[in-house]
Amino acid sequence: MPESLKPLFEYINDPSKGVGDALVNHIDERVKKFNTHEWRRKHMTLQELMDRNYKEGLEQGRSDMKLSLARIMKSKGEPVEKIAEYTGLSAAEVEALFNS
């Protein structure tokens, strides 16, 4: 390991030790500045929002896929019951899709 990186690795292994290296001291100052309860709360809020948006997008994609599959099956002359079975849509949903 290069001698110049030893203080950084020591800091990573035990941040409570004072290392005295200028770079490590700078990193430690930044960590202390942002490692607060308020920052963690905001970060978790952002993560929760991102997770919710991901799930909503996934659900929308699945819904769009079902509708596309239903349209293709209908264009091939498949009966409503078979379309409902393969897409997971109800027969009423399939009927409404093609009656609108």
All heavy atoms as an XYZ file, in Angstrom:
807
protein
N       0.859     -1.169      0.000
C       0.000      0.000      0.000
C       0.905      1.232      0.000
O       1.851      1.313      0.779
C      -0.899     -0.031      1.233
C      -1.573      1.280      1.473
S      -2.622      1.450      2.937
C      -2.445      0.026      3.892
N       0.559      2.195     -0.871
C       1.354      3.430     -0.893
C       1.277      4.143      0.460
O       0.215      4.187      1.095
C       0.687      4.271     -1.985
C      -0.105      3.312     -2.802
C      -0.457      2.179     -1.896
N       2.382      4.664      0.878
C       2.472      5.356      2.168
C       1.469      6.501      2.270
O       0.885      6.742      3.331
C       3.905      5.877      2.363
C       4.228      6.275      3.770
C       4.219      5.090      4.749
O       4.575      3.966      4.356
O       3.824      5.328      5.895
N       1.232      7.181      1.143
C       0.324      8.335      1.154
C      -1.132      7.948      1.438
O      -1.932      8.784      1.842
C       0.424      9.090     -0.173
O       0.040      8.237     -1.239
N      -1.489      6.682      1.217
C      -2.865      6.241      1.445
C      -3.090      5.653      2.840
O      -4.230      5.423      3.230
C      -3.272      5.212      0.394
C      -3.412      5.733     -1.035
C      -3.817      4.607     -1.967
C      -4.427      6.865     -1.099
N      -2.022      5.429      3.595
C      -2.171      4.841      4.924
C      -3.105      5.650      5.823
O      -3.988      5.082      6.460
C      -0.807      4.671      5.591
C      -0.135      3.387      5.245
C       1.092      3.176      6.088
C       1.692      1.824      5.750
N       2.862      1.540      6.560
N      -2.968      6.981      5.895
C      -3.885      7.735      6.760
C      -5.352      7.578      6.353
O      -6.224      7.494      7.213
C      -3.429      9.185      6.597
C      -2.023      9.102      6.142
C      -1.935      7.847      5.338
N      -5.604      7.504      5.055
C      -6.976      7.336      4.581
C      -7.532      5.987      5.013
O      -8.651      5.899      5.527
C      -7.054      7.481      3.058
C      -8.436      7.280      2.444
C      -9.422      8.313      2.998
C      -8.365      7.366      0.936
N      -6.745      4.919      4.855
C      -7.211      3.595      5.263
C      -7.380      3.501      6.774
O      -8.304      2.857      7.259
C      -6.266      2.506      4.747
C      -6.438      2.229      3.287
C      -5.467      2.601      2.373
C      -7.587      1.602      2.814
C      -5.640      2.358      1.027
C      -7.761      1.349      1.466
C      -6.782      1.732      0.568
N      -6.525      4.153      7.518
C      -6.675      4.176      8.971
C      -7.977      4.878      9.352
O      -8.698      4.427     10.239
C      -5.479      4.876      9.615
C      -4.211      4.055      9.575
C      -3.014      4.819     10.119
O      -3.195      5.891     10.753
O      -1.889      4.349      9.893
N      -8.274      5.973      8.671
C      -9.506      6.704      8.928
C     -10.728      5.855      8.595
O     -11.696      5.806      9.347
C      -9.538      8.005      8.125
C     -10.846      8.753      8.254
C     -11.129      9.485      9.394
C     -11.800      8.714      7.235
C     -12.333     10.169      9.533
C     -13.002      9.386      7.366
C     -13.260     10.116      8.516
O     -14.447     10.779      8.643
N     -10.692      5.170      7.462
C     -11.811      4.321      7.047
C     -12.033      3.209      8.067
O     -13.168      2.898      8.420
C     -11.574      3.742      5.635
C     -11.655      4.868      4.601
C     -12.573      2.638      5.319
C     -11.215      4.481      3.218
N     -10.949      2.627      8.570
C     -11.061      1.542      9.547
C     -11.541      2.030     10.911
O     -12.238      1.302     11.615
C      -9.731      0.807      9.702
C      -9.427     -0.054      8.499
O     -10.330     -0.612      7.880
N      -8.157     -0.159      8.148
N     -11.175      3.255     11.282
C     -11.587      3.789     12.586
C     -11.634      5.312     12.507
O     -10.651      5.991     12.793
C     -10.632      3.337     13.684
C     -11.113      3.749     15.063
O     -12.182      4.390     15.174
O     -10.414      3.418     16.040
N     -12.787      5.870     12.125
C     -12.915      7.319     11.969
C     -12.709      8.109     13.261
O     -12.472      9.305     13.218
C     -14.338      7.516     11.447
C     -14.784      6.197     10.973
C     -13.999      5.178     11.715
N     -12.800      7.433     14.400
C     -12.644      8.161     15.661
C     -11.191      8.550     15.932
O     -10.930      9.419     16.751
C     -13.187      7.322     16.823
O     -12.398      6.160     17.008
N     -10.259      7.911     15.264
C      -8.847      8.250     15.445
C      -8.535      9.543     14.706
O      -8.917      9.720     13.555
C      -7.941      7.149     14.886
C      -7.947      5.872     15.666
C      -6.976      4.900     15.039
C      -6.943      3.589     15.786
N      -6.061      2.621     15.112
N      -7.830     10.407     15.339
C      -7.344     11.604     14.653
C      -6.105     11.244     13.865
O      -5.156     10.701     14.415
N      -6.106     11.514     12.579
C      -5.005     11.065     11.737
C      -4.000     12.174     11.474
O      -2.803     11.933     11.414
C      -5.540     10.486     10.405
C      -4.412      9.994      9.541
C      -6.514      9.367     10.688
N      -4.454     13.388     11.322
C      -3.535     14.487     11.102
C      -3.203     14.745      9.647
O      -2.524     15.709      9.334
N      -3.661     13.919      8.756
C      -3.425     14.117      7.325
C      -4.410     15.163      6.801
O      -5.600     15.139      7.144
C      -3.620     12.779      6.600
C      -3.394     12.877      5.111
O      -2.224     12.922      4.697
O      -4.400     12.917      4.377
N      -3.960     16.082      5.953
C      -4.806     17.177      5.474
C      -6.034     16.651      4.714
O      -7.161     17.117      4.938
C      -3.999     18.118      4.590
N      -5.834     15.696      3.828
C      -6.957     15.143      3.062
C      -7.951     14.449      3.987
O      -9.161     14.655      3.896
C      -6.463     14.162      1.995
C      -7.550     13.402      1.242
C      -8.433     14.372      0.452
C      -6.947     12.356      0.327
N      -7.456     13.640      4.878
C      -8.322     12.903      5.792
C      -9.068     13.871      6.708
O     -10.260     13.694      6.973
C      -7.514     11.867      6.609
C      -8.383     11.213      7.667
C      -6.931     10.814      5.680
N      -8.381     14.910      7.173
C      -9.048     15.914      8.005
C     -10.178     16.595      7.235
O     -11.247     16.842      7.784
C      -8.045     16.955      8.516
C      -7.150     16.385      9.587
O      -7.457     15.382     10.218
N      -6.009     17.023      9.792
N      -9.924     16.892      5.967
C     -10.951     17.514      5.127
C     -12.151     16.572      4.965
O     -13.309     16.989      5.083
C     -10.368     17.891      3.763
C     -11.365     18.492      2.834
N     -11.884     19.745      3.016
C     -11.968     17.981      1.726
C     -12.758     19.999      2.051
N     -12.824     18.935      1.252
N     -11.871     15.308      4.703
C     -12.940     14.314      4.557
C     -13.722     14.207      5.864
O     -14.962     14.189      5.870
C     -12.367     12.940      4.140
C     -11.815     13.012      2.710
C     -13.425     11.840      4.273
C     -11.007     11.803      2.300
N     -13.027     14.165      6.973
C     -13.671     14.052      8.278
C     -14.579     15.252      8.554
O     -15.683     15.094      9.058
C     -12.616     13.922      9.376
C     -13.232     13.628     10.725
O     -13.993     12.644     10.827
O     -12.973     14.390     11.671
N     -14.135     16.446      8.195
C     -14.958     17.647      8.372
C     -16.244     17.546      7.562
O     -17.319     17.882      8.038
C     -14.184     18.899      7.953
C     -13.098     19.300      8.910
C     -12.235     20.429      8.372
O     -12.633     21.082      7.374
O     -11.167     20.660      8.945
N     -16.126     17.084      6.322
C     -17.304     16.950      5.460
C     -18.266     15.889      6.001
O     -19.476     16.064      5.987
C     -16.897     16.601      4.022
C     -15.974     17.612      3.359
C     -16.614     18.946      3.203
N     -17.621     18.875      2.157
C     -18.381     19.881      1.791
N     -18.244     21.046      2.367
N     -19.274     19.738      0.849
N     -17.722     14.786      6.473
C     -18.559     13.720      7.035
C     -19.330     14.251      8.233
O     -20.538     14.047      8.357
C     -17.705     12.494      7.425
C     -18.503     11.526      8.285
C     -17.180     11.788      6.180
N     -18.644     14.955      9.112
C     -19.301     15.499     10.306
C     -20.350     16.543      9.930
O     -21.390     16.632     10.577
C     -18.267     16.092     11.253
C     -17.474     15.023     11.967
C     -16.407     15.620     12.853
C     -15.627     14.497     13.539
N     -14.440     15.002     14.219
N     -20.074     17.302      8.881
C     -21.029     18.333      8.453
C     -22.331     17.707      7.962
O     -23.422     18.199      8.252
C     -20.422     19.197      7.346
C     -21.374     20.254      6.820
C     -20.734     21.095      5.745
C     -21.734     22.124      5.215
N     -21.174     22.927      4.153
N     -22.217     16.619      7.215
C     -23.405     16.033      6.597
C     -23.975     14.836      7.352
O     -25.075     14.395      7.069
C     -23.115     15.634      5.151
C     -22.895     16.822      4.270
C     -21.625     17.155      3.838
C     -23.958     17.626      3.902
C     -21.425     18.264      3.024
C     -23.767     18.734      3.106
C     -22.491     19.052      2.662
N     -23.254     14.297      8.299
C     -23.734     13.132      9.038
C     -24.516     13.602     10.260
O     -24.129     13.395     11.392
C     -22.564     12.242      9.444
C     -23.030     10.902      9.956
O     -24.182     10.524      9.759
N     -22.151     10.178     10.621
N     -25.660     14.204      9.983
C     -26.520     14.718     11.050
C     -27.872     14.024     10.981
O     -28.236     13.424      9.962
C     -26.738     16.230     10.892
O     -27.441     16.456      9.666
C     -25.423     16.993     10.890
N     -28.621     14.141     12.050
C     -29.968     13.559     12.078
C     -30.831     14.154     10.962
O     -31.552     13.441     10.264
C     -30.615     13.797     13.445
C     -32.031     13.346     13.503
N     -32.386     12.017     13.524
C     -33.197     14.041     13.511
C     -33.704     11.909     13.552
N     -34.219     13.125     13.557
N     -30.756     15.462     10.793
C     -31.563     16.147      9.769
C     -31.200     15.655      8.366
O     -32.064     15.387      7.537
C     -31.372     17.666      9.879
C     -32.156     18.463      8.870
C     -33.659     18.388      9.066
O     -34.124     17.963     10.143
O     -34.391     18.737      8.124
N     -29.907     15.524      8.096
C     -29.466     15.066      6.778
C     -29.931     13.636      6.531
O     -30.427     13.305      5.452
C     -27.944     15.161      6.665
C     -27.458     14.839      5.292
C     -27.314     15.702      4.249
C     -27.071     13.547      4.801
N     -26.860     15.033      3.139
C     -26.708     13.716      3.455
C     -27.002     12.286      5.364
C     -26.268     12.657      2.668
C     -26.571     11.233      4.569
C     -26.217     11.428      3.237
N     -29.805     12.772      7.549
C     -30.243     11.373      7.386
C     -31.752     11.312      7.162
O     -32.238     10.516      6.360
C     -29.832     10.544      8.604
C     -28.342     10.207      8.618
C     -28.000      9.172      9.677
N     -28.290      9.598     11.031
C     -27.467     10.303     11.797
N     -26.287     10.674     11.327
N     -27.817     10.632     13.017
N     -32.508     12.163      7.871
C     -33.956     12.188      7.693
C     -34.307     12.591      6.267
O     -35.147     11.968      5.614
C     -34.597     13.161      8.681
C     -36.114     13.119      8.654
C     -36.729     14.223      9.504
N     -36.426     15.549      9.020
C     -36.980     16.122      7.936
N     -37.844     15.452      7.216
N     -36.658     17.340      7.558
N     -33.644     13.645      5.762
C     -33.908     14.080      4.384
C     -33.517     12.998      3.390
O     -34.216     12.774      2.406
C     -33.148     15.374      4.083
C     -33.729     16.583      4.751
C     -32.934     17.818      4.416
C     -33.487     19.041      5.116
N     -32.677     20.237      4.836
N     -32.407     12.344      3.629
C     -31.946     11.289      2.732
C     -32.954     10.138      2.715
O     -33.288      9.610      1.660
C     -30.568     10.784      3.157
C     -30.082      9.649      2.320
N     -29.665      9.827      1.027
C     -29.991      8.321      2.573
C     -29.319      8.646      0.522
N     -29.506      7.724      1.444
N     -33.459      9.752      3.886
C     -34.431      8.670      3.941
C     -35.728      9.073      3.245
O     -36.346      8.268      2.565
C     -34.701      8.260      5.391
C     -33.532      7.535      6.038
S     -32.936      6.115      5.081
C     -34.364      5.066      5.109
N     -36.129     10.327      3.420
C     -37.325     10.811      2.742
C     -37.140     10.728      1.234
O     -38.024     10.285      0.508
C     -37.645     12.254      3.173
O     -37.813     12.272      4.588
C     -38.899     12.773      2.503
N     -35.982     11.130      0.757
C     -35.684     11.057     -0.674
C     -35.682      9.607     -1.143
O     -36.253      9.283     -2.186
C     -34.334     11.709     -0.972
C     -33.848     11.622     -2.414
C     -34.828     12.316     -3.359
C     -32.459     12.235     -2.538
N     -35.071      8.719     -0.364
C     -35.031      7.302     -0.735
C     -36.439      6.722     -0.789
O     -36.776      5.970     -1.699
C     -34.169      6.512      0.256
C     -33.972      5.062     -0.146
C     -33.229      4.913     -1.452
O     -32.210      5.544     -1.676
N     -33.750      4.085     -2.341
N     -37.281      7.070      0.191
C     -38.650      6.585      0.195
C     -39.408      7.086     -1.031
O     -40.176      6.344     -1.646
C     -39.361      7.029      1.474
C     -38.839      6.328      2.720
C     -39.274      6.993      4.010
O     -39.963      8.035      3.969
O     -38.914      6.467      5.076
N     -39.193      8.332     -1.392
C     -39.841      8.902     -2.573
C     -39.376      8.178     -3.838
O     -40.181      7.835     -4.701
C     -39.537     10.399     -2.674
C     -40.090     11.134     -3.879
C     -41.619     11.087     -3.891
C     -39.615     12.578     -3.882
N     -38.082      7.926     -3.924
C     -37.551      7.215     -5.093
C     -38.114      5.795     -5.167
O     -38.478      5.320     -6.245
C     -36.022      7.201     -5.045
C     -35.417      8.564     -5.295
S     -33.645      8.704     -4.950
C     -32.951      7.304     -5.744
N     -38.199      5.120     -4.018
C     -38.757      3.764     -3.987
C     -40.218      3.766     -4.432
O     -40.638      2.909     -5.203
C     -38.656      3.162     -2.584
C     -37.234      2.810     -2.185
O     -36.358      2.776     -3.058
O     -37.005      2.590     -0.976
N     -40.996      4.736     -3.930
C     -42.411      4.820     -4.304
C     -42.558      5.082     -5.801
O     -43.370      4.447     -6.475
C     -43.108      5.916     -3.500
C     -44.608      5.933     -3.753
C     -45.345      6.946     -2.924
N     -44.965      8.277     -3.368
C     -44.765      9.309     -2.562
N     -44.905      9.185     -1.269
N     -44.423     10.488     -3.038
N     -41.741      6.001     -6.331
C     -41.807      6.298     -7.766
C     -41.422      5.080     -8.597
O     -42.023      4.822     -9.644
C     -40.919      7.486     -8.111
C     -41.493      8.793     -7.640
O     -42.677      8.892     -7.339
N     -40.660      9.808     -7.566
N     -40.438      4.326     -8.136
C     -40.026      3.115     -8.843
C     -41.176      2.106     -8.871
O     -41.495      1.544     -9.922
C     -38.797      2.500     -8.167
C     -38.423      1.161     -8.735
C     -37.734      1.078     -9.941
C     -38.785     -0.022     -8.092
C     -37.399     -0.156    -10.482
C     -38.458     -1.250     -8.624
C     -37.764     -1.316     -9.817
O     -37.450     -2.528    -10.358
N     -41.821      1.899     -7.710
C     -42.924      0.939     -7.640
C     -44.093      1.375     -8.511
O     -44.704      0.556     -9.192
C     -43.371      0.757     -6.188
C     -42.373     -0.013     -5.354
C     -42.794     -0.081     -3.903
C     -41.706     -0.754     -3.074
N     -41.987     -0.692     -1.643
N     -44.399      2.673     -8.482
C     -45.493      3.181     -9.317
C     -45.167      3.000    -10.796
O     -46.033      2.621    -11.584
C     -45.763      4.647     -9.008
C     -46.437      4.878     -7.670
C     -46.544      6.351     -7.298
O     -46.109      7.217     -8.089
O     -47.068      6.630     -6.203
N     -43.937      3.251    -11.166
C     -43.521      3.068    -12.557
C     -43.591      1.610    -12.979
O     -44.017      1.288    -14.088
N     -43.189      0.733    -12.088
C     -43.248     -0.702    -12.367
C     -44.695     -1.156    -12.551
O     -45.022     -1.883    -13.497
C     -42.590     -1.472    -11.219
C     -42.329     -2.951    -11.417
C     -41.430     -3.189    -12.624
C     -41.690     -3.528    -10.166
N     -45.573     -0.694    -11.668
C     -46.996     -1.033    -11.782
C     -47.590     -0.498    -13.079
O     -48.356     -1.189    -13.755
C     -47.764     -0.483    -10.579
C     -47.467     -1.214     -9.284
C     -48.060     -0.523     -8.053
O     -48.904      0.375     -8.219
O     -47.666     -0.896     -6.938
N     -47.221      0.733    -13.444
C     -47.727      1.319    -14.685
C     -47.234      0.528    -15.890
O     -47.986      0.272    -16.828
C     -47.306      2.791    -14.803
C     -47.855      3.472    -16.040
C     -49.373      3.544    -16.054
O     -49.984      3.916    -15.068
N     -49.983      3.183    -17.163
N     -45.968      0.118    -15.839
C     -45.412     -0.685    -16.931
C     -46.124     -2.012    -17.086
O     -46.415     -2.446    -18.199
N     -46.417     -2.654    -15.976
C     -47.144     -3.928    -16.025
C     -48.549     -3.723    -16.591
O     -49.037     -4.528    -17.373
C     -47.220     -4.545    -14.632
C     -45.907     -5.103    -14.169
C     -46.018     -5.668    -12.787
N     -44.746     -6.211    -12.363
C     -44.385     -6.390    -11.121
N     -45.213     -6.091    -10.153
N     -43.200     -6.881    -10.825
N     -49.198     -2.650    -16.153
C     -50.546     -2.350    -16.641
C     -50.516     -2.099    -18.149
O     -51.353     -2.625    -18.893
C     -51.101     -1.133    -15.905
O     -52.361     -0.784    -16.417
N     -49.552     -1.308    -18.592
C     -49.416     -1.027    -20.028
C     -49.160     -2.309    -20.811
O     -49.688     -2.493    -21.908
C     -48.281     -0.031    -20.285
C     -48.586      1.364    -19.771
O     -49.752      1.638    -19.399
O     -47.643      2.192    -19.719
N     -48.355     -3.211    -20.245
C     -48.049     -4.470    -20.920
C     -49.316     -5.319    -21.059
O     -49.576     -5.909    -22.110
C     -46.988     -5.242    -20.150
C     -46.582     -6.540    -20.829
S     -45.465     -7.544    -19.830
C     -46.554     -8.034    -18.519
N     -50.130     -5.368    -19.992
C     -51.381     -6.133    -20.050
C     -52.300     -5.587    -21.133
O     -52.906     -6.351    -21.891
C     -52.097     -6.082    -18.695
C     -51.448     -6.892    -17.615
C     -52.236     -6.744    -16.321
C     -51.636     -7.542    -15.193
N     -52.453     -7.443    -13.961
N     -52.402     -4.265    -21.188
C     -53.276     -3.650    -22.192
C     -52.758     -3.918    -23.607
O     -53.540     -4.206    -24.512
C     -53.401     -2.151    -21.943
C     -54.091     -1.756    -20.627
C     -54.042     -0.243    -20.435
C     -55.519     -2.272    -20.587
N     -51.464     -3.841    -23.798
C     -50.879     -4.113    -25.114
C     -51.127     -5.555    -25.532
O     -51.498     -5.829    -26.674
C     -49.367     -3.838    -25.106
O     -49.116     -2.480    -24.930
N     -50.924     -6.461    -24.579
C     -51.160     -7.873    -24.864
C     -52.631     -8.107    -25.198
O     -52.961     -8.828    -26.151
C     -50.742     -8.734    -23.665
C     -50.939    -10.235    -23.797
C     -50.207    -10.787    -25.015
C     -50.488    -10.933    -22.523
N     -53.518     -7.466    -24.448
C     -54.956     -7.610    -24.712
C     -55.298     -7.108    -26.111
O     -56.066     -7.755    -26.840
C     -55.761     -6.852    -23.660
N     -54.741     -5.981    -26.497
C     -55.011     -5.433    -27.843
C     -54.510     -6.375    -28.943
O     -55.185     -6.603    -29.947
C     -54.371     -4.051    -27.982
C     -55.102     -2.983    -27.221
C     -54.524     -1.585    -27.501
N     -55.216     -0.598    -26.713
C     -54.760     -0.064    -25.583
N     -53.577     -0.424    -25.117
N     -55.471      0.815    -24.912
N     -53.325     -6.916    -28.730
C     -52.760     -7.841    -29.732
C     -53.638     -9.090    -29.831
O     -53.969     -9.544    -30.937
C     -51.311     -8.217    -29.367
C     -50.390     -6.998    -29.533
C     -50.822     -9.384    -30.214
C     -49.007     -7.174    -28.928
N     -54.011     -9.638    -28.679
C     -54.839    -10.844    -28.683
C     -56.190    -10.583    -29.342
O     -56.683    -11.415    -30.110
C     -55.018    -11.367    -27.251
C     -53.734    -11.921    -26.644
S     -53.961    -12.500    -24.951
C     -54.841    -14.032    -25.263
N     -56.764     -9.419    -29.059
C     -58.055     -9.067    -29.659
C     -57.909     -8.951    -31.178
O     -58.765     -9.427    -31.926
C     -58.578     -7.759    -29.051
C     -59.913     -7.332    -29.587
C     -61.015     -8.305    -29.196
C     -62.367     -7.770    -29.639
N     -63.427     -8.727    -29.469
N     -56.796     -8.345    -31.614
C     -56.582     -8.194    -33.064
C     -56.387     -9.543    -33.753
O     -56.614     -9.675    -34.947
C     -55.380     -7.288    -33.347
O     -54.166     -7.943    -33.066
N     -55.997    -10.555    -33.002
C     -55.824    -11.906    -33.547
C     -57.096    -12.737    -33.413
O     -57.112    -13.916    -33.728
C     -54.678    -12.633    -32.820
C     -53.342    -11.939    -32.922
C     -52.805    -12.008    -34.326
C     -51.418    -11.374    -34.369
N     -50.897    -11.288    -35.711
N     -58.169    -12.100    -32.884
C     -59.452    -12.784    -32.799
C     -59.633    -13.664    -31.581
O     -60.529    -14.514    -31.560
N     -58.808    -13.501    -30.572
C     -58.934    -14.323    -29.363
C     -60.199    -13.928    -28.592
O     -60.563    -12.755    -28.549
C     -57.707    -14.153    -28.458
C     -56.399    -14.620    -29.071
C     -56.339    -16.131    -29.296
O     -57.127    -16.872    -28.666
O     -55.509    -16.560    -30.108
N     -60.850    -14.891    -27.968
C     -62.063    -14.582    -27.197
C     -61.718    -13.817    -25.905
O     -60.613    -13.932    -25.373
C     -62.651    -15.955    -26.872
C     -61.530    -16.918    -27.013
C     -60.558    -16.318    -28.007
N     -62.692    -13.067    -25.429
C     -62.523    -12.237    -24.230
C     -62.035    -13.073    -23.050
O     -61.164    -12.653    -22.291
C     -63.841    -11.510    -23.892
C     -63.778    -10.873    -22.514
C     -64.160    -10.470    -24.948
N     -62.585    -14.267    -22.873
C     -62.225    -15.117    -21.738
C     -60.743    -15.479    -21.767
O     -60.074    -15.496    -20.738
C     -63.074    -16.402    -21.723
C     -64.555    -16.168    -21.504
C     -65.283    -15.653    -22.758
O     -64.802    -15.852    -23.898
O     -66.331    -15.012    -22.573
N     -60.240    -15.789    -22.949
C     -58.825    -16.149    -23.082
C     -57.940    -14.924    -22.841
O     -56.903    -15.023    -22.196
C     -58.563    -16.728    -24.475
C     -57.229    -17.398    -24.610
C     -57.133    -18.122    -25.944
C     -55.885    -18.944    -26.040
N     -55.792    -19.650    -27.322
N     -58.354    -13.771    -23.341
C     -57.599    -12.534    -23.117
C     -57.540    -12.240    -21.619
O     -56.473    -11.923    -21.080
C     -58.238    -11.350    -23.882
C     -58.147    -11.587    -25.390
C     -57.561    -10.041    -23.495
C     -58.923    -10.578    -26.230
N     -58.671    -12.387    -20.959
C     -58.715    -12.143    -19.510
C     -57.801    -13.109    -18.768
O     -57.057    -12.711    -17.866
C     -60.152    -12.263    -19.010
N     -57.821    -14.360    -19.156
C     -56.992    -15.377    -18.497
C     -55.503    -15.068    -18.671
O     -54.732    -15.141    -17.716
C     -57.299    -16.756    -19.084
C     -56.438    -17.865    -18.518
C     -56.662    -19.200    -19.226
O     -57.615    -19.332    -20.021
O     -55.863    -20.118    -18.966
N     -55.091    -14.714    -19.866
C     -53.665    -14.493    -20.144
C     -53.145    -13.158    -19.634
O     -51.964    -13.037    -19.339
C     -53.400    -14.614    -21.638
C     -53.431    -16.036    -22.156
C     -53.830    -17.101    -21.352
C     -53.063    -16.319    -23.458
C     -53.859    -18.391    -21.830
C     -53.089    -17.619    -23.944
C     -53.486    -18.651    -23.124
O     -53.510    -19.935    -23.596
N     -54.001    -12.168    -19.546
C     -53.530    -10.841    -19.129
C     -53.740    -10.571    -17.645
O     -53.113     -9.669    -17.093
C     -54.253     -9.724    -19.903
O     -55.654     -9.787    -19.622
C     -53.991     -9.839    -21.395
N     -54.631    -11.325    -17.019
C     -54.951    -11.051    -15.625
C     -56.005     -9.968    -15.470
O     -56.370     -9.606    -14.363
N     -56.481     -9.433    -16.591
C     -57.572     -8.465    -16.551
C     -58.875     -9.232    -16.365
O     -58.983    -10.404    -16.740
C     -57.632     -7.675    -17.865
C     -56.412     -6.821    -18.218
C     -56.519     -6.314    -19.655
C     -56.266     -5.665    -17.251
N     -59.866     -8.578    -15.815
C     -61.177     -9.227    -15.709
C     -61.844     -9.172    -17.082
O     -61.475     -8.360    -17.943
C     -62.041     -8.504    -14.674
O     -62.401     -7.223    -15.150
N     -62.830    -10.030    -17.267
C     -63.571    -10.026    -18.532
C     -64.219     -8.664    -18.739
O     -64.246     -8.137    -19.868
C     -64.617    -11.140    -18.535
N     -64.728     -8.060    -17.658
C     -65.355     -6.729    -17.758
C     -64.324     -5.679    -18.202
O     -64.640     -4.807    -19.013
C     -65.973     -6.342    -16.424
N     -63.103     -5.771    -17.678
C     -62.058     -4.820    -18.082
C     -61.706     -4.985    -19.564
O     -61.512     -4.008    -20.283
C     -60.803     -5.010    -17.230
C     -60.939     -4.560    -15.800
C     -59.746     -4.931    -14.932
O     -59.271     -6.101    -15.031
O     -59.303     -4.066    -14.165
N     -61.655     -6.217    -20.003
C     -61.354     -6.488    -21.428
C     -62.464     -5.953    -22.295
O     -62.224     -5.288    -23.307
C     -61.139     -7.991    -21.672
C     -60.979     -8.282    -23.160
C     -59.925     -8.505    -20.894
N     -63.717     -6.241    -21.900
C     -64.877     -5.733    -22.646
C     -64.849     -4.213    -22.724
O     -65.037     -3.626    -23.783
C     -66.186     -6.194    -21.992
C     -66.423     -7.684    -22.027
C     -66.991     -8.165    -23.335
O     -67.353     -7.332    -24.197
O     -67.074     -9.387    -23.506
N     -64.603     -3.567    -21.579
C     -64.582     -2.099    -21.533
C     -63.458     -1.543    -22.392
O     -63.612     -0.490    -23.026
C     -64.411     -1.624    -20.087
N     -62.356     -2.238    -22.467
C     -61.212     -1.786    -23.270
C     -61.577     -1.704    -24.749
O     -61.155     -0.781    -25.431
C     -60.035     -2.766    -23.068
C     -58.745     -2.473    -23.794
C     -58.130     -1.173    -23.286
C     -57.744     -3.615    -23.590
N     -62.401     -2.614    -25.210
C     -62.734     -2.644    -26.627
C     -64.061     -1.999    -26.963
O     -64.407     -1.857    -28.114
C     -62.678     -4.090    -27.135
C     -61.306     -4.685    -26.975
C     -61.056     -5.675    -26.055
C     -60.246     -4.175    -27.699
C     -59.794     -6.191    -25.901
C     -58.961     -4.686    -27.545
C     -58.733     -5.694    -26.641
N     -64.785     -1.603    -25.951
C     -66.065     -0.909    -26.176
C     -65.941      0.587    -26.002
O     -66.934      1.289    -26.046
C     -67.152     -1.471    -25.242
C     -67.523     -2.880    -25.596
O     -67.417     -3.285    -26.750
N     -67.921     -3.661    -24.616
N     -64.724      1.062    -25.729
C     -64.574      2.514    -25.532
C     -64.101      3.202    -26.771
O     -63.727      2.684    -27.728
C     -63.588      2.779    -24.386
O     -62.358      2.126    -24.602
